[in-house]
Amino acid sequence: MSGSPGPRAARPSTVVSAARIRSLVARHGTPLLIVDCEAVRRQYLALKRALPGVDLYYALKPLPLAAVVAELRDLGANFDVATSGEIRLVRRQGVAADRCMHTHPIKSPADIAAALRYGIRRFVVDNPDELRKFTRYRKRVELLLRVSFRNPAAVVDLSRKFGCEPAAVPSLLDMAVDLGLTIRGLSFHVGSQVADPGKYVEAIAACRDLMADAAARGFKGLDCLDIGGGFPVAYRRDPLPIKRFCQPIRRALANLPRTTRVVAEPGRFIAAPAGTGVAAVTGRAQREGRWWYYLDDGLYGSYSGQLYDHAHYPLECIGGIGPRHPSVLAGPTCDSIDVIREDMPLPELQIGDLILGRMMGAYTAASASDFNFIPRARIVTVGRRARGDAD
């Protein structure tokens, strides 16, 4: 195997081997997204060990795949759903509604009705208008208030679009009382790909104080804290091992009242290491002294996460001979923006050689399109327990 995965690009402890990839390509062709359910299980259990006592709700957004839902269902996981389509997915996999919560802070009336028909009772809100949407269902729902903790250090600051200011929590609690609504706790999300756990610690402490202040004002029943997701994975560089990363978070959670239920919404941490993208070289040309290799997958397909998610996937090649030279990997569309990597050191590749993208389980197939009428990568699952591989 040749090629460069990029600086300090860590791979998961088990990856789909080159031989297995060749076998899958021979059977299915390219492009492929290979999802390793063993990696899904490993990541879920690692986070479970790192956050003992925290109920994990898998966020379907990064990889809404039936096989992944089934694996996590069998491990006892819960599920974070944000749309009616995600509800349909978990329902088809036999997930009980009481293992789901609806975390989208802004919902259409139709989305609320669909979730209630399924049996979901716990929702997230962050503003007065959203509270009012639930008045007709006041006896059927429990709500969490999402609080904003801005985090410009995160790759994506998820408190920019959602969450109320901490100072707004008391008035929203008072409004909920006036409307006859049940607020069970607070929720936050400190951002995507968070390198430093300090923001979690800060947010947990702030929410603890907000809940204590509410109790002092006579507001009873705030017994749940949702600490969101954002746990980092290794794209170009290794983050802290998840147990060490979560150590200060565990210490902060220990300061909450013992009756507080804590939940988290991991998505990328579980999904990203499970995915391997496989694209074939379909054409090549020398331009301005560099080889350009044209692949059958690109930025409008599985590599969409480079645009939407700011990800930088570790890349490898299968094939190629000779010394490495700076080369360009381009996607299949007619759009000139469709370039995956510039100046990647590669040996000379031939048509049919393969480019692998590791850590491609999150925000790849989920945000891919069929722009230019180019088909999306086929998803193939491997490593499923007891049922055999769904190749």
C-alpha positions in Angstrom: 0.0 0.0 0.0 1.4 3.4 -1.0 0.5 7.0 -0.5 0.5 9.4 2.4 -2.3 9.7 4.9 -1.2 13.2 5.8 0.5 14.6 8.9 -0.3 12.7 12.1 -3.3 11.1 10.6 -4.3 8.4 13.1 -6.3 5.4 12.0 -8.6 3.4 14.2 -7.2 0.4 16.0 -8.9 -1.8 13.5 -9.5 -0.9 9.9 -10.9 -2.7 6.9 -7.8 -4.3 5.3 -6.6 -3.7 1.7 -7.4 -7.3 0.8 -10.9 -7.0 2.1 -11.3 -3.7 0.2 -10.2 -5.3 -3.0 -12.7 -8.1 -2.5 -15.5 -5.7 -1.9 -14.6 -3.6 -4.9 -14.5 -6.8 -7.0 -18.0 -7.6 -5.8 -19.6 -4.1 -5.8 -17.5 -1.8 -7.9 -16.7 1.8 -6.8 -17.3 4.2 -5.3 -18.0 2.6 -1.9 -18.5 3.7 1.7 -17.6 0.7 3.8 -19.1 1.0 7.3 -17.5 -1.3 9.9 -20.0 -2.1 12.6 -17.2 -3.5 14.8 -15.8 0.1 15.0 -19.3 1.4 15.9 -19.5 -1.0 18.8 -15.9 -0.2 19.9 -16.5 3.6 19.9 -19.8 3.4 21.7 -18.3 1.2 24.4 -15.2 3.4 24.8 -17.4 6.4 25.4 -19.6 4.5 27.7 -16.6 3.6 29.8 -15.3 7.1 29.7 -18.6 8.6 31.0 -20.0 6.0 33.5 -23.5 6.8 34.6 -24.2 9.0 31.5 -27.0 7.8 29.2 -25.7 7.9 25.6 -28.2 9.0 22.8 -26.7 8.3 19.4 -27.2 11.4 17.2 -28.4 10.0 13.8 -27.4 13.1 11.8 -23.8 12.1 10.9 -24.6 8.5 9.8 -28.3 7.7 9.6 -27.9 4.0 8.7 -30.1 1.2 9.6 -27.3 -1.2 10.3 -25.7 1.3 12.7 -29.0 1.8 14.5 -29.5 -1.9 14.9 -26.0 -2.4 16.3 -26.5 0.4 18.9 -30.0 -0.7 19.7 -28.6 -4.1 20.6 -26.0 -2.5 22.8 -28.7 -0.7 24.8 -28.0 2.7 23.3 -30.6 5.5 23.2 -31.2 7.7 20.2 -31.2 11.4 19.5 -33.6 12.2 16.7 -34.1 15.6 15.2 -36.4 15.1 12.2 -39.4 13.0 11.2 -37.2 11.0 8.8 -34.9 10.0 11.6 -37.9 8.9 13.6 -39.0 6.7 10.7 -35.5 5.1 10.7 -35.4 4.2 14.3 -39.0 3.0 14.2 -38.2 0.6 11.4 -35.4 -0.8 13.5 -37.8 -1.6 16.3 -36.4 1.1 18.7 -38.9 1.8 21.5 -40.0 5.5 21.6 -39.0 5.8 25.2 -35.3 5.3 24.1 -35.5 8.4 22.0 -35.6 12.2 22.6 -36.2 14.9 20.1 -33.4 17.4 20.3 -34.1 19.9 17.5 -34.7 23.2 19.2 -36.9 24.5 16.4 -39.6 22.2 15.2 -42.6 22.4 12.8 -46.0 21.5 14.2 -46.0 18.5 11.9 -42.6 17.3 13.3 -44.0 17.6 16.9 -47.1 15.7 16.0 -45.1 12.9 14.2 -42.8 12.5 17.2 -45.8 12.3 19.6 -47.5 9.7 17.4 -44.4 7.6 17.7 -44.5 8.0 21.5 -41.6 10.4 22.1 -42.2 12.6 25.1 -39.0 14.5 25.7 -38.2 17.5 23.5 -35.7 20.4 23.5 -36.7 24.1 23.2 -34.8 27.3 23.4 -37.2 30.3 23.1 -40.7 31.5 24.0 -42.3 30.7 20.6 -41.1 27.1 20.8 -42.6 26.8 24.3 -46.0 27.9 23.1 -46.0 25.2 20.5 -46.3 22.6 23.2 -49.2 24.1 25.2 -51.8 21.8 23.5 -49.6 18.8 24.5 -48.7 20.0 28.0 -49.8 16.8 29.7 -47.9 14.6 27.2 -44.4 16.2 27.0 -41.3 17.0 29.1 -39.0 19.7 27.9 -35.3 20.6 28.2 -34.2 24.2 27.8 -31.2 24.4 25.5 -28.6 27.0 26.8 -26.0 28.7 24.5 -22.3 28.5 25.4 -20.4 30.0 22.5 -17.2 28.2 21.6 -15.2 29.8 18.8 -12.4 27.2 19.4 -14.7 24.4 18.2 -14.5 23.4 14.5 -18.2 24.3 14.3 -19.7 26.5 17.0 -23.1 24.9 17.5 -24.3 27.5 20.0 -24.4 30.2 17.3 -27.6 28.9 15.8 -29.4 27.4 18.8 -29.7 28.0 22.5 -30.9 30.7 24.8 -28.6 33.0 26.8 -28.0 31.7 30.3 -29.6 34.9 31.6 -32.9 34.0 29.8 -33.3 30.7 31.6 -35.3 32.1 34.6 -37.8 33.9 32.5 -38.3 30.8 30.3 -38.9 28.7 33.4 -41.4 31.2 34.6 -43.2 31.2 31.3 -43.3 27.4 31.3 -45.0 27.5 34.7 -47.6 29.9 33.4 -48.2 27.7 30.4 -48.5 24.6 32.5 -45.5 22.9 30.8 -43.1 20.5 32.5 -39.4 21.5 32.3 -37.2 18.6 33.3 -33.7 20.1 32.9 -31.2 21.9 30.7 -29.3 21.1 27.6 -26.2 22.4 25.8 -23.8 21.6 23.0 -20.4 23.1 23.1 -19.6 22.5 19.4 -18.3 20.0 17.0 -14.8 18.6 17.2 -13.9 20.1 20.6 -10.2 19.7 21.3 -10.4 20.9 25.0 -12.8 19.6 27.5 -12.7 22.8 29.4 -15.8 24.2 27.7 -17.9 21.2 28.9 -16.7 21.9 32.4 -17.6 25.5 32.1 -21.1 24.7 30.7 -21.8 22.0 33.3 -20.9 24.4 36.2 -23.1 27.1 34.7 -26.0 24.8 34.3 -25.5 23.5 37.8 -25.8 27.1 39.1 -28.8 27.8 36.9 -30.6 24.7 38.2 -29.7 25.6 41.8 -31.0 29.1 41.4 -34.2 27.8 40.0 -34.6 25.4 42.9 -34.0 28.3 45.3 -36.8 30.2 43.5 -39.2 27.3 44.1 -38.9 25.7 40.7 -38.9 22.0 41.3 -38.2 19.0 39.0 -35.0 20.1 37.2 -33.3 16.7 37.3 -31.8 16.2 33.9 -28.8 17.7 32.1 -28.0 17.0 28.5 -24.3 17.7 27.8 -24.6 17.3 24.0 -21.9 15.8 21.8 -18.7 17.1 20.1 -16.3 14.5 21.4 -13.3 14.6 19.1 -11.9 12.0 16.7 -8.6 11.6 14.9 -8.7 13.2 11.4 -5.3 14.7 10.9 -4.0 14.6 14.5 -4.7 12.5 17.5 -7.0 14.1 20.1 -6.7 13.1 23.7 -7.7 9.5 24.4 -11.4 9.6 25.2 -11.0 8.5 28.8 -8.5 11.3 29.5 -10.6 13.8 27.5 -13.6 12.9 29.7 -11.8 13.0 33.0 -12.5 16.7 33.8 -16.0 16.2 32.5 -16.5 13.4 35.0 -15.2 15.6 37.8 -17.6 18.4 36.8 -20.5 16.0 36.7 -19.7 14.8 40.2 -20.6 18.2 41.5 -24.2 17.9 40.3 -26.9 16.7 42.7 -26.9 12.9 42.9 -30.4 12.8 41.6 -29.5 14.4 38.3 -29.8 12.3 35.2 -27.1 13.1 32.7 -27.3 12.3 29.0 -25.1 13.0 26.0 -25.6 13.0 22.3 -22.5 11.5 20.6 -22.7 11.2 16.8 -19.3 11.8 15.1 -17.4 10.0 17.8 -19.3 6.8 17.2 -19.7 7.1 13.4 -16.5 8.6 12.0 -14.0 5.8 12.6 -16.4 3.3 11.2 -16.3 4.6 7.6 -13.8 3.9 4.8 -14.4 5.6 1.5 -13.2 3.8 -1.6 -12.8 5.6 -4.9 -11.2 4.5 -8.2 -9.0 6.5 -10.5 -11.2 6.9 -13.7 -8.8 9.3 -15.6 -5.6 11.2 -15.3 -3.8 14.1 -16.9 -0.6 16.1 -16.3 -1.3 19.8 -15.7 1.3 22.4 -14.8 3.8 19.7 -14.0 1.6 17.7 -11.7 -0.5 14.6 -12.1 -4.2 15.1 -11.8 -6.1 12.0 -10.8 -9.9 12.0 -11.4 -11.9 9.8 -9.1 -15.4 8.5 -9.1 -16.2 10.2 -5.8 -15.7 13.8 -4.8 -16.8 16.9 -2.9 -20.4 16.5 -4.1 -20.4 12.9 -2.9 -18.8 11.2 0.1 -16.2 14.0 0.4 -19.0 16.6 1.0 -17.8 16.7 4.6 -14.8 18.7 3.6 -17.1 21.5 2.6 -19.9 21.2 5.1 -18.1 19.7 8.1 -14.6 21.2 7.7 -13.2 17.6 7.9 -9.8 16.6 6.5 -9.8 12.8 6.0 -6.7 10.7 6.1 -6.1 9.4 2.6 -4.2 6.4 1.3 -3.8 4.7 -2.1 -3.9 1.1 -3.2 -1.7 0.8 -6.3 0.9 3.0 -7.8 4.6 2.5 -8.4 7.7 4.7 -8.1 8.6 7.7 -6.0 6.0 10.1 -4.7 5.3 13.5 -6.2 2.8 16.2 -5.4 -0.5 15.3 -7.1 -4.1 16.4 -7.2 -7.1 14.3 -6.5 -10.2 15.6 -8.3 -13.8 14.5 -8.1 -16.0 13.3 -11.0 -18.2 16.3 -11.6 -17.8 19.0 -14.2 -17.4 21.6 -11.4 -13.9 22.9 -10.9 -14.5 23.2 -7.1 -14.7 19.5 -7.0 -11.1 18.9 -5.9 -10.5 16.6 -2.9 -6.8 17.3 -2.2 -4.0 19.4 -3.7 -0.3 18.5 -3.5 -0.8 15.1 -2.1 2.4 13.0 -2.3 1.6 10.0 -4.4 3.3 7.5 -6.6 2.3 7.4 -10.3 -1.2 6.0 -10.3 -3.0 4.1 -13.1 -6.7 4.1 -14.1 -8.3 1.6 -11.7 -6.1 2.2 -8.8 -7.9 3.0 -5.5 -7.9 6.0 -3.1 -9.0 5.2 0.4 -10.4 7.8 2.8 -10.3 6.7 6.4 -12.4 8.2 9.2 -15.2 8.8 6.8 -18.2 7.6 8.7 -19.6 11.0 9.8 -21.1 13.7 7.5 -20.1 12.0 4.3 -22.8 9.8 2.9 -25.3 11.8 5.0 -24.6 15.0 3.1 -23.7 13.5 -0.3 -25.7 14.5 -3.4 -26.1 13.2 -6.9 -25.1 16.5 -8.5 -24.4 16.1 -12.2 -26.4 12.9 -12.0 -23.4 11.1 -10.7 -24.5 8.3 -8.3 -23.6 8.4 -4.7 -21.2 5.8 -3.2 -22.8 2.5 -2.4 -22.8 1.8 1.3 -21.6 -1.6 2.4 -21.6 -2.8 6.0 -19.2 -5.3 7.5 -18.5 -6.6 11.0 -22.1 -7.1 12.0 -22.5 -9.4 15.0 -24.3 -12.7 14.7 -26.0 -11.8 11.4 -22.9 -12.0 9.2 -21.6 -9.2 7.0 -24.2 -7.4 4.9 -21.9 -7.1 1.9 
